[in-house]
């Protein structure tokens, strides 16, 4: 066993995928010479050559459009859009073509493309470098949406995403890139589309994904001092959503709080809350509550600690849920 960071696990996953399948190619902004802004693609060009790992112009629409074309010709592109807020120039390519081409061609054209997106705040960056746009893409049929929270899942879910015949948007929690875990790679965790219970509990269920899973676990530790036994669920895959695991958890505790960095209005928490109300209504002891970012443009770095969900805001939601 050895301590592996989330960024290191992703790098190993890319290395192993390229080693296993010469159709896997990696390209994007600064992924080759620099090894990525967060060093996730470090030394891949050195190992596999510039034909399989190469830099592109700063043109996100062109990056994804090129990936679509290469996938149609049999490659398995893994592209990086350097920051979450940089995905918007590629929005049309992702939603109109990447997501729809398999259906448009009645299944004759598969697009095994992985779009890696570092997302979320907590690194003291400015707007367009700290956003959480996952709900925009989760609303688009034809895409799988993955957001790991641990190094072991980062490795296993990225390998599964690259092997998938469907296009995958792989959201990487950038403030957790340096989170360490004692794990021996390679490792296989549950497949795409399965949530996992990170902590058992009976008082209430915290539901999260990506960067806020660790925050929820910290909140659960703090809650124990208040006599609250909080369960923590890591969704991991937003599309397809493992609603069965969420329903089972809520039927056990009767209370649910969904936590994510994205703005509450129209976020993934709204979809999860609606699903739980439809499927577990008679098991709920209180409304499903949501804790997320405020409905504002991402604030300046000096203010982001007010914007991001923290332990106090999560425990306040738990207290409000218990008051019903």
Helices and strands as residue ranges (DSSP letters): E 3-5, H 6-20, E 24-28, H 44-48, E 53-55, H 60-72, E 76-81, G 84-86, G 88-90, H 91-92, I 93-98, H 101-104, E 114-119, H 134-138, E 144-146, H 151-163, E 168-173, G 174-176, E 180-182, E 196-199, E 204-208, H 212-224, E 230-234, E 237-239, H 243-253, E 256-263, H 268-279, G 281-283, E 289-293, G 301-303, H 304-307, H 311-323
